[in-house]
Amino acid sequence: MALTAVNNGYLARQVGRMTDFKDAYDRVERRIEEKYGIPVSISDVVDPNTGDFNGVQIMIDYDQDLDSAFFVLVHLFGHTVQWNTSSEYRAIGTDLSIGKSDEQLERIYEYEETATRYSLQLMHESGVMDLDQWVSDWWTADWKYLAHYYRCGEKLNIRSLLEPGKGPRLTPIPIPEFKPQKWMSRWSF
């Protein structure tokens, strides 16, 4: 595994002591595989993406920092839940066209926020209780990235959009029962 740890001292100072990302990643990965029956692999994902999913598997690119890999893992799990429970969410997730209307962006916002709220529930089920604000900050940066991209097609550097401790704190929602089904891969992150 080539995932690397980064010094997140600036984050720790902003949001308090946090669980080690390697420990959090391992706990959540185990939960995804054992409870939900979805294998997680670290592999070479098509550039410039950092992860992918297809409803029955989650793939995380090997060439990224652990904090980024952890967010990608939990967020793609949230989308896996959505794709296996809602044809509307699947349709939103596969429409990558540029030039979205405000109404379309509102639906995408709900889709992305809900995926992250499932992520928080997964983390709590895995015993990772102290990264809620951190995940909320990453989600906020991800939303800024996506809103900009869907408006004009320009890809920004997500790390430049991170503002530790400033994102609205999201809350977990229950993960509905679902049976993993294979869908078209999107090269999503």
VMD Tcl script that draws the C-alpha trace (Angstrom):
set ca {
  {0.00 0.00 0.00}
  {1.48 3.33 -1.06}
  {-0.92 5.61 0.81}
  {1.09 8.08 2.84}
  {0.41 9.91 6.06}
  {0.54 13.68 6.11}
  {1.14 16.07 8.95}
  {-2.28 17.42 9.77}
  {-1.15 19.45 12.75}
  {-2.96 22.50 11.41}
  {-6.20 20.51 11.38}
  {-5.62 19.08 14.85}
  {-5.10 22.58 16.24}
  {-8.31 23.77 14.58}
  {-10.67 20.95 15.55}
  {-8.98 19.25 18.55}
  {-7.37 15.84 18.95}
  {-8.37 13.46 16.18}
  {-8.26 9.74 15.49}
  {-5.25 8.68 13.45}
  {-6.29 8.46 9.78}
  {-4.68 5.02 9.31}
  {-6.64 3.67 12.28}
  {-9.86 5.32 11.05}
  {-9.32 4.02 7.51}
  {-8.70 0.46 8.74}
  {-11.77 0.47 11.02}
  {-14.09 1.83 8.35}
  {-12.72 -0.42 5.62}
  {-13.31 -3.47 7.85}
  {-16.88 -2.33 8.58}
  {-17.67 -1.80 4.89}
  {-16.37 -5.24 4.00}
  {-17.72 -7.22 6.96}
  {-21.15 -5.63 7.57}
  {-22.05 -4.37 4.11}
  {-20.25 -7.01 1.99}
  {-18.51 -4.46 -0.22}
  {-14.83 -5.11 -0.96}
  {-12.48 -2.13 -0.78}
  {-9.27 -2.16 -2.79}
  {-6.33 0.16 -3.14}
  {-5.35 0.27 -6.79}
  {-4.37 2.46 -9.70}
  {-7.48 4.50 -10.48}
  {-7.63 6.37 -13.79}
  {-5.97 9.80 -13.41}
  {-6.86 12.38 -12.23}
  {-9.42 10.48 -10.11}
  {-8.71 9.40 -6.53}
  {-11.37 6.71 -6.25}
  {-14.22 4.89 -7.95}
  {-17.19 2.68 -7.11}
  {-19.67 0.54 -8.98}
  {-22.25 -0.48 -6.36}
  {-20.46 -3.67 -5.29}
  {-16.87 -2.48 -4.89}
  {-14.99 0.66 -3.82}
  {-11.56 1.42 -5.29}
  {-9.19 3.95 -3.73}
  {-6.20 5.25 -5.69}
  {-2.88 4.28 -4.11}
  {-1.19 7.61 -4.84}
  {-2.72 9.98 -2.28}
  {-2.42 11.07 1.32}
  {-4.25 9.10 4.00}
  {-6.58 11.94 4.91}
  {-7.73 12.28 1.32}
  {-8.01 8.49 0.94}
  {-10.13 8.32 4.08}
  {-12.56 10.98 2.84}
  {-12.79 9.30 -0.56}
  {-13.48 5.93 1.11}
  {-16.28 7.13 3.38}
  {-17.82 9.40 0.76}
  {-17.85 6.71 -1.92}
  {-19.47 4.36 0.57}
  {-22.22 6.98 0.98}
  {-22.70 7.08 -2.80}
  {-22.70 3.27 -2.90}
  {-25.62 3.29 -0.46}
  {-27.41 5.88 -2.61}
  {-26.89 4.03 -5.87}
  {-28.20 0.82 -4.34}
  {-31.32 2.46 -2.90}
  {-32.37 5.22 -5.33}
  {-32.60 5.34 -9.11}
  {-32.91 9.15 -8.83}
  {-29.60 9.38 -6.98}
  {-27.99 7.04 -9.51}
  {-29.16 9.33 -12.31}
  {-27.77 12.41 -10.53}
  {-24.45 10.63 -9.95}
  {-24.00 9.62 -13.58}
  {-24.85 12.99 -15.12}
  {-21.46 14.66 -15.39}
  {-22.52 17.35 -17.88}
  {-21.33 20.92 -17.41}
  {-23.56 24.01 -17.24}
  {-25.98 22.87 -14.54}
  {-28.93 25.06 -13.60}
  {-29.53 26.28 -10.06}
  {-32.29 23.68 -9.70}
  {-29.94 20.89 -10.80}
  {-27.24 22.14 -8.41}
  {-29.75 22.03 -5.54}
  {-30.42 18.33 -6.25}
  {-26.68 17.62 -6.53}
  {-26.10 19.43 -3.23}
  {-28.66 17.17 -1.50}
  {-27.11 14.10 -3.17}
  {-23.60 15.00 -2.00}
  {-24.68 16.04 1.50}
  {-26.69 12.84 1.99}
  {-23.72 10.70 0.93}
  {-21.59 12.42 3.55}
  {-24.24 11.96 6.22}
  {-24.23 8.22 5.48}
  {-20.43 8.47 5.76}
  {-20.76 9.89 9.25}
  {-23.07 7.07 10.31}
  {-20.57 4.52 8.95}
  {-17.77 6.20 10.87}
  {-19.78 6.11 14.10}
  {-20.64 2.43 13.54}
  {-16.88 1.86 13.17}
  {-16.07 3.64 16.43}
  {-14.67 6.77 14.75}
  {-16.50 9.44 16.71}
  {-14.18 12.46 16.61}
  {-13.87 13.28 12.91}
  {-17.35 14.70 12.28}
  {-16.16 18.29 11.84}
  {-13.20 17.14 9.78}
  {-15.47 15.20 7.38}
  {-17.85 18.17 7.30}
  {-14.96 20.45 6.31}
  {-13.91 18.04 3.53}
  {-17.51 17.82 2.34}
  {-17.73 21.62 2.25}
  {-14.55 21.79 0.14}
  {-15.84 18.99 -2.10}
  {-19.12 20.85 -2.61}
  {-17.30 24.07 -3.53}
  {-15.22 22.06 -6.01}
  {-18.27 20.34 -7.53}
  {-20.46 23.46 -7.72}
  {-17.68 25.30 -9.56}
  {-16.99 22.34 -11.84}
  {-20.65 21.76 -12.72}
  {-21.08 25.45 -13.54}
  {-18.05 25.96 -15.77}
  {-16.05 22.73 -16.15}
  {-12.93 23.97 -14.36}
  {-11.33 21.59 -11.86}
  {-9.93 23.33 -8.79}
  {-7.44 22.03 -6.22}
  {-9.67 20.68 -3.44}
  {-7.03 21.24 -0.75}
  {-7.06 24.96 -1.54}
  {-10.78 24.94 -0.69}
  {-10.37 23.31 2.74}
  {-11.09 25.62 5.68}
  {-10.59 23.59 8.86}
  {-13.32 24.07 11.44}
  {-15.43 26.32 9.22}
  {-17.74 23.92 7.39}
  {-21.29 23.46 8.66}
  {-21.21 20.41 10.93}
  {-23.20 17.61 9.31}
  {-25.00 14.95 11.32}
  {-25.22 11.22 10.61}
  {-28.36 9.61 9.21}
  {-29.25 5.91 9.41}
  {-27.95 3.74 6.61}
  {-30.89 1.97 4.98}
  {-30.69 -1.75 4.33}
  {-29.52 -2.46 0.82}
  {-28.28 -5.29 -1.35}
  {-25.15 -4.35 -3.32}
  {-25.77 -4.39 -7.06}
  {-23.28 -3.69 -9.82}
  {-23.77 -0.46 -11.75}
  {-21.68 1.31 -14.34}
  {-18.41 2.66 -12.94}
  {-18.22 6.44 -13.03}
  {-14.56 7.24 -12.22}
  {-16.11 9.48 -9.65}
  {-13.37 11.22 -7.69}
}
mol new
graphics top color blue
foreach p $ca { graphics top sphere $p radius 0.5 }
foreach p [lrange $ca 0 end-1] q [lrange $ca 1 end] { graphics top cylinder $p $q radius 0.2 }
display resetview
